[in-house]
Amino acid sequence: MRKIVVLFAMIMLVGCSGNAQQKKEEEAKPKFPLERTDAEWKKILTPEQYFVLRQKGTEKPFNNKYDKFYKDGVYVCAADSTKLFLSEHKYDSGSGWPAFDTAIRKDIYIAKDNSYGLSRDEVLCATCGGHLGHVFDDGPINTTGIRYCINSAALQFIPKDDESILEKK
C-alpha cells in the first residue's frame, strides 16, 4: 500500500510540473492584434511568404528580392502592411539578406529563438506575429551597431511617392 501511495504522489508531482511548464509556455507566447488561421494565411500569402512568415523559414541568401535593392521608401510586413523599416536605414551587410541598422521599434517584437542549437533574437511583426528574420549586434559601428537581418519574402517595399497609400489602410 505504501508503494502505491508513493507512486501516486510521484505521478501527481510529474503531472503538476508538466501543467506548470505548459502554462508558463502559454503565458510567454505573445498575443498579436491580428490573428488568422493557417488556412486564411495560406490564401493571403504566397507559398514562400507563408514559409518565412508563418513557419519561421529562411530564404536563400543572395537570391532574394531586396538584398541589393536601394530605392527611397518604406518596407512593410508582407502579411499586413505594418511599417517596419525605412530605406534610409538599409545597408549592404554582405550577408545576402536585406539588412537595416534601425527598425520602427513599436512595429516589431523581439523574441528569443533557440532553434538549431543557437541562441538568437528573432524579429517578429508586432501586428501579426510573422517571422521577419533575426537581429544581431554586428551592424555598422558608425550608426547603431545593430543588424536586422530580414527575409525579403517577409517584406513589401512601398516607394516614397506611394507612401500615402499606407495612411489609407
Buried (B, 14 or more C-beta within 10 A) or exposed (E): EEEEEEEEEEEEEEEEEEEEEEEEEEEEEEEBEBEBEEEEBBEEBEEBBBBBBBEBBBBEEEEBBBBEBEEEBBBBBBBBBBBBBBBEBBBEBEBBBBBBBBBBEEBBBBBEBEEEEEEBEBBBBBBBBBBBBBBBEEBEEEEBEBBBBBBBBBBBBBEEEEBEEEEEE
